[in-house]
Amino acid sequence: MPKFCTNGHQMEDVWTDCPYCARTGFRSSLPGVLGKTRPEMTATLVEEKPAFDPRKTVPLSVIKRAPVVGWLVVAEGPQKGEDFRLREGKNALGSAEGSDITLRDPAISSKHASISYREGKFTITDLDSTNGTYLNDQAEPLARSDLRDNDVIRIGETRLKFKCL
């Protein structure tokens, strides 16, 4: 018969404390008993409910994402071999964590460039980056240019191969 902690986590028979509860901060005031520690509730505290129940599977019809229309594959640079999906609409490239495509290269601006897909056409736009955006080994940086399948984009020391679907 399986052994469970007070929060419902399955445990090995030899365990006295649940490692899952210990890692996530579940504790009880009673010694040897696990339970969730709750902060003092005041009248001004408002609990936010998640958009969905994390314990249940979310139907695909609820998750509304723009369809994938292309890919970027890192051919050279710190993330060589990684690939990134391009979705319909605007895709921001940069070193900032909030970018649609986050690239870890010190020569890339936080908001470096964007790739847009509208009406079957891909366009890359430099967002006034410090080091510029280059297409297919051109000597001059671009401001805005159309993309075609198998184009190579260079930003910083990273080269990305563009593939459209």
Contacts in CASP RR format, 6 or more apart in sequence:
PFRMAT RR
TARGET T0000
AUTHOR 0000-0000-0000
METHOD contacts of the structure
MODEL  1
MPKFCTNGHQMEDVWTDCPYCARTGFRSSLPGVLGKTRPEMTATLVEEKP
AFDPRKTVPLSVIKRAPVVGWLVVAEGPQKGEDFRLREGKNALGSAEGSD
ITLRDPAISSKHASISYREGKFTITDLDSTNGTYLNDQAEPLARSDLRDN
DVIRIGETRLKFKCL
2 10 0 8 1.000
3 10 0 8 1.000
3 11 0 8 1.000
3 12 0 8 1.000
3 13 0 8 1.000
3 15 0 8 1.000
4 10 0 8 1.000
4 11 0 8 1.000
5 11 0 8 1.000
5 18 0 8 1.000
5 20 0 8 1.000
5 21 0 8 1.000
5 34 0 8 1.000
6 28 0 8 1.000
6 33 0 8 1.000
6 34 0 8 1.000
6 35 0 8 1.000
7 18 0 8 1.000
7 20 0 8 1.000
7 21 0 8 1.000
7 26 0 8 1.000
7 34 0 8 1.000
7 35 0 8 1.000
7 36 0 8 1.000
9 18 0 8 1.000
9 20 0 8 1.000
9 21 0 8 1.000
11 18 0 8 1.000
16 32 0 8 1.000
17 32 0 8 1.000
17 34 0 8 1.000
18 26 0 8 1.000
18 34 0 8 1.000
20 26 0 8 1.000
21 27 0 8 1.000
21 34 0 8 1.000
21 35 0 8 1.000
25 36 0 8 1.000
25 37 0 8 1.000
26 34 0 8 1.000
26 35 0 8 1.000
26 36 0 8 1.000
26 37 0 8 1.000
27 34 0 8 1.000
27 35 0 8 1.000
27 36 0 8 1.000
27 37 0 8 1.000
28 34 0 8 1.000
28 35 0 8 1.000
28 37 0 8 1.000
29 37 0 8 1.000
39 45 0 8 1.000
52 58 0 8 1.000
52 62 0 8 1.000
65 87 0 8 1.000
66 87 0 8 1.000
66 88 0 8 1.000
66 89 0 8 1.000
67 87 0 8 1.000
67 88 0 8 1.000
68 85 0 8 1.000
68 86 0 8 1.000
68 87 0 8 1.000
68 165 0 8 1.000
69 86 0 8 1.000
69 87 0 8 1.000
69 88 0 8 1.000
69 117 0 8 1.000
69 120 0 8 1.000
69 122 0 8 1.000
69 164 0 8 1.000
69 165 0 8 1.000
70 85 0 8 1.000
70 86 0 8 1.000
70 117 0 8 1.000
70 162 0 8 1.000
70 163 0 8 1.000
70 164 0 8 1.000
70 165 0 8 1.000
71 83 0 8 1.000
71 84 0 8 1.000
71 85 0 8 1.000
71 86 0 8 1.000
71 162 0 8 1.000
71 163 0 8 1.000
71 165 0 8 1.000
72 83 0 8 1.000
72 84 0 8 1.000
72 86 0 8 1.000
72 101 0 8 1.000
72 115 0 8 1.000
72 153 0 8 1.000
72 160 0 8 1.000
72 161 0 8 1.000
72 162 0 8 1.000
72 163 0 8 1.000
73 81 0 8 1.000
73 82 0 8 1.000
73 83 0 8 1.000
73 84 0 8 1.000
73 160 0 8 1.000
73 161 0 8 1.000
73 163 0 8 1.000
74 80 0 8 1.000
74 81 0 8 1.000
74 82 0 8 1.000
74 83 0 8 1.000
74 103 0 8 1.000
74 158 0 8 1.000
74 159 0 8 1.000
74 160 0 8 1.000
75 81 0 8 1.000
75 152 0 8 1.000
75 159 0 8 1.000
75 160 0 8 1.000
75 161 0 8 1.000
76 157 0 8 1.000
76 158 0 8 1.000
76 159 0 8 1.000
77 105 0 8 1.000
77 157 0 8 1.000
77 158 0 8 1.000
77 159 0 8 1.000
78 103 0 8 1.000
78 104 0 8 1.000
78 105 0 8 1.000
78 157 0 8 1.000
78 158 0 8 1.000
79 103 0 8 1.000
79 104 0 8 1.000
79 105 0 8 1.000
79 158 0 8 1.000
84 100 0 8 1.000
84 101 0 8 1.000
86 115 0 8 1.000
86 117 0 8 1.000
86 122 0 8 1.000
87 100 0 8 1.000
87 117 0 8 1.000
88 117 0 8 1.000
88 118 0 8 1.000
89 116 0 8 1.000
89 117 0 8 1.000
89 118 0 8 1.000
90 100 0 8 1.000
90 114 0 8 1.000
90 115 0 8 1.000
90 116 0 8 1.000
91 100 0 8 1.000
91 101 0 8 1.000
91 114 0 8 1.000
91 115 0 8 1.000
91 116 0 8 1.000
91 117 0 8 1.000
92 98 0 8 1.000
92 99 0 8 1.000
92 100 0 8 1.000
92 101 0 8 1.000
92 111 0 8 1.000
92 113 0 8 1.000
92 114 0 8 1.000
93 99 0 8 1.000
93 100 0 8 1.000
93 101 0 8 1.000
93 103 0 8 1.000
93 108 0 8 1.000
93 112 0 8 1.000
93 113 0 8 1.000
93 114 0 8 1.000
93 115 0 8 1.000
93 155 0 8 1.000
94 101 0 8 1.000
94 102 0 8 1.000
94 103 0 8 1.000
94 108 0 8 1.000
94 109 0 8 1.000
94 110 0 8 1.000
94 111 0 8 1.000
94 112 0 8 1.000
94 113 0 8 1.000
94 155 0 8 1.000
95 102 0 8 1.000
95 103 0 8 1.000
95 104 0 8 1.000
95 105 0 8 1.000
95 106 0 8 1.000
95 108 0 8 1.000
95 109 0 8 1.000
95 110 0 8 1.000
95 112 0 8 1.000
96 102 0 8 1.000
96 110 0 8 1.000
96 111 0 8 1.000
99 110 0 8 1.000
99 111 0 8 1.000
103 112 0 8 1.000
103 155 0 8 1.000
103 158 0 8 1.000
105 155 0 8 1.000
105 156 0 8 1.000
105 157 0 8 1.000
105 158 0 8 1.000
107 131 0 8 1.000
107 155 0 8 1.000
107 156 0 8 1.000
107 157 0 8 1.000
108 129 0 8 1.000
108 131 0 8 1.000
108 155 0 8 1.000
108 156 0 8 1.000
108 158 0 8 1.000
109 127 0 8 1.000
109 129 0 8 1.000
109 130 0 8 1.000
109 131 0 8 1.000
111 127 0 8 1.000
111 129 0 8 1.000
112 126 0 8 1.000
112 127 0 8 1.000
112 129 0 8 1.000
112 132 0 8 1.000
112 133 0 8 1.000
112 155 0 8 1.000
113 124 0 8 1.000
113 125 0 8 1.000
113 126 0 8 1.000
113 127 0 8 1.000
113 129 0 8 1.000
113 133 0 8 1.000
113 153 0 8 1.000
113 155 0 8 1.000
114 124 0 8 1.000
114 125 0 8 1.000
114 127 0 8 1.000
115 122 0 8 1.000
115 123 0 8 1.000
115 124 0 8 1.000
115 125 0 8 1.000
115 147 0 8 1.000
115 162 0 8 1.000
116 122 0 8 1.000
116 123 0 8 1.000
116 125 0 8 1.000
117 123 0 8 1.000
121 146 0 8 1.000
122 146 0 8 1.000
122 147 0 8 1.000
122 148 0 8 1.000
122 162 0 8 1.000
122 164 0 8 1.000
123 144 0 8 1.000
123 145 0 8 1.000
123 146 0 8 1.000
123 147 0 8 1.000
124 133 0 8 1.000
124 135 0 8 1.000
124 142 0 8 1.000
124 144 0 8 1.000
124 145 0 8 1.000
124 146 0 8 1.000
124 147 0 8 1.000
124 153 0 8 1.000
125 143 0 8 1.000
125 144 0 8 1.000
126 132 0 8 1.000
126 133 0 8 1.000
126 141 0 8 1.000
126 142 0 8 1.000
126 143 0 8 1.000
126 144 0 8 1.000
129 155 0 8 1.000
131 155 0 8 1.000
131 156 0 8 1.000
132 141 0 8 1.000
132 142 0 8 1.000
132 155 0 8 1.000
132 156 0 8 1.000
133 141 0 8 1.000
133 142 0 8 1.000
133 153 0 8 1.000
133 154 0 8 1.000
133 155 0 8 1.000
134 140 0 8 1.000
134 141 0 8 1.000
134 142 0 8 1.000
134 153 0 8 1.000
134 154 0 8 1.000
134 155 0 8 1.000
135 142 0 8 1.000
135 145 0 8 1.000
135 147 0 8 1.000
135 151 0 8 1.000
135 152 0 8 1.000
135 153 0 8 1.000
135 154 0 8 1.000
136 151 0 8 1.000
136 152 0 8 1.000
137 152 0 8 1.000
137 154 0 8 1.000
147 153 0 8 1.000
147 162 0 8 1.000
147 164 0 8 1.000
148 162 0 8 1.000
148 164 0 8 1.000
149 162 0 8 1.000
149 163 0 8 1.000
149 164 0 8 1.000
150 161 0 8 1.000
150 162 0 8 1.000
150 163 0 8 1.000
151 161 0 8 1.000
151 162 0 8 1.000
152 159 0 8 1.000
152 160 0 8 1.000
152 161 0 8 1.000
152 162 0 8 1.000
153 159 0 8 1.000
153 160 0 8 1.000
153 161 0 8 1.000
153 162 0 8 1.000
154 160 0 8 1.000
END
